Amino acid sequence: MRINLDENLPAELARSLAGLGHDVQTVPGEGIAGSDDDTVRDAARREGRFLITQDLDLSDARKLQPGSHPGILLVRMRTPGRLALTARVASLFREEPVERWTGCLLVATDHKLRIRRPR
């Protein structure tokens, strides 16, 4: 899967996902760190990359209808430390059928994963 990690996620996560065989780009690596949400979202969409973020503004289903983008995973953890975030997201990519996430809006919490699929 082609993935774009938002700047609010740890660099270790990029290495972990790449180790699972994914093509991972980061917002800082693209030179758009500090950019507004539209710029980050549009860069991921333009490159056909699944976006992973903690930014609630990038998960508004009214503005970002499932199917209108390559896919977005919003990570919402009770204690979002570097190690916990990396472990949670990496475990989802190891254990879930990520190939079915194209175009979906997903929310991952500490123990749940909710998926809104395109209609």
Secondary structure, 3 states (H helix, E strand, C coil): CEEEECCCCCHHHHHHHHHCCCEEEECCCCCCCCCCHHHHHHHHHHCCCEEEECCHHHHCCCCCCCCCCCCEEEECCCCCCHHHHHHHHHHHHHHCCHHHCCCCEEEECCCCEEEECCC
